[in-house]
Amino acid sequence: MIQYTAKRNLNRCPTHPGELLREDVIPATKRTKTEIAAMLGISRQHLYDILGERKPVSPDVAVKLGKLFGNGAGVWVRMQAAYDTWHAERNVDTSDIPTIKAA
């Protein structure tokens, strides 16, 4: 089996998992956001905050999303981690921190 490595422009922000849910996943279910929130056991507002990219997908919510959509928690956790890391690398000042090598 041939494996392909995904190539992404490192200057482009990774997709927030809320965007994927909002644009692709939830519409494909033909369910309302209220129904999805109820199935996940979270408030409608919490789901709307994730969809609006105002809140991250926590590990707890990732487990619930993974079960609901059948793709496992790892997908959602990795998407959120990529998004958070990309922003941190651009916003956290590390200029005073040296780089050291282990002996």
N, C-alpha and C positions, 0 to 999 in steps of 0.2 A: 504494500500500500504506500502510495506517495503522500508525504506530508508537506503541506505548504505553510510557510511562516507568514502570518499577517503582517503587512507593512502599512504603518500609519505614520503620517507626518507628525513628528514629535512636537511641532509647534501648534498642532490642533488639539484642543481639549477633548479628552475622551467623553463619550456620551454619558450623561447622568442616567442612572437606571430609571428614574422617573420619566424621562423623555421616552425611553423605549416602551415603558408601560403605557404611557399616555397615547403615543402615536401608533403603536403596532399591536402590542399584546392585548390590552383591554378591548380595543375595537374588534379584534378578531374573535373574541368570546361572545360578542353580541349581548353582553350583560352590562347593566348600568354600573357606574362607579359606586353607587350606594350598595348594590348587591355584592360587588367585589369586596368592599370594605367589610360588610357583614360576614362574608365567607372567611375573610382573613382574621376576623375578630379584632379589628382596629376601628377607631372612629373614622367617620367620613372625612372630618377635618384633617386627621393625620394622613389619610390617603391623598387628599387634595394637596397637602403640603409636599408630599413626596412627588406627586405628579407635576407640581409647579416648581420643582427643584429647589424648594425652600428648606427641606429636611432631607437628611441622608436616609438610605435604606440601612437600618440597624441589623445586626446579626439575627435578632429575634424575628424581625419582619422578613429578612431574607429566607429564614427557615420556612416561614408561612407561605411566602411567594413560591418557593421551590416546591412545596407540597401542592399548592393550588394549581400551579401550571405544569407540574411534573418534570421540571428540569433541575431540581436540586438547589440548595442554598448557595453553593459555590459560585454559580453564575452571577448572582446578585451581589454577593460579597466582593467578588473580584471586580465587577463593574464599578462599585462604589469606591473600592480601594484605588483603582486606577484614576478615577475622577478626583478623589481627595488628594492623592499623591501629586498629581499634575499641578493642582492649585498650590499645594504646600511648597513644591519646588520653586515656584515663582514668587511666593509671598514671604517665606521664612528667610530671615537674614542669617546666613551662615558665614559671613565674611570674617568673623573673629574666631572661628573654630578651625583648628589645624586638622590636617589629614595625617593620621599616623598609620604605621604598618605594624602588624603583630610580628614578633620575633620568630 
